[in-house]
Amino acid sequence: MTGAAIAIIAAIFLWWFSTGVILLAVRRADQSGRHLQTVVAGLPLLVVGLWAVGVSLMRADVAGVYLGFLGALAIWGWIELAFLAGVVAGPMRDDCPPGLSGKPRFFRAFATVAHHELLLTLGLLGLVLVSGGAENQMALATYLILYLARIFAKLNLFFGVPRINLEFVPRRLSHLKSYFRRGPVTFAFPLAITALTALLAICTERLWFAGSDVTIVGYGLLTTLAALALLEHWLMVIPLPDAKLWRWMLPQQHPLPKTMPKEER
């Protein structure tokens, strides 16, 4: 099996597996009420990610490429765990008032995820700083693709898409559902599709003309990640049962009470 094929399979598996593990951890936290403890227990993931990124910067070989990729995924994964557990989200924890629109709705929606956006941006800036001048910038490239895809996804959920999967929205973020808009696509969708398609085309072109094992593996991972990001956006329009990829591995979610105590939000 070629290096590119291994990289593609590895990226797909890590995307699926890491998503499932985070969803499982958050689902169990919802059931036990131990959200902060779950995030704290996940700190070794962040530490390992930081270590892997640090080591990768000094290695311009295939192992260094994988370390950078895995390190960025680990850092991103811990931040996502903190967000989905409701520990790092935003100051606004209430539902969107009926009829709210325009700038007030946008700023209120942003307040629901402001802390998460800040942490993601700090992570990106940190990687930019430590990667400056490094021969291996795989961690930065990986994180940047994830960052762009997440920004586009949030914008589309806010402005409106035909298909929104609410099944995996955690208990402490249930108020976010009121800020999503299910309806025809807006300017945000073609903007995201165009940008992600261009990114995928660039990565694919670099992979096609890669001349060493290092670049083949690196662009194999990045091309797959860009393709998955693009696919996730198309799934906001195309009615495919993507939730089945993870539903089988999660415990059944208990129904939410009609009103949630303020301290649990």
Order of alpha helices (4+ residues) and beta strands (2+ residues): alpha-alpha-alpha-alpha-alpha-alpha-alpha-alpha-alpha
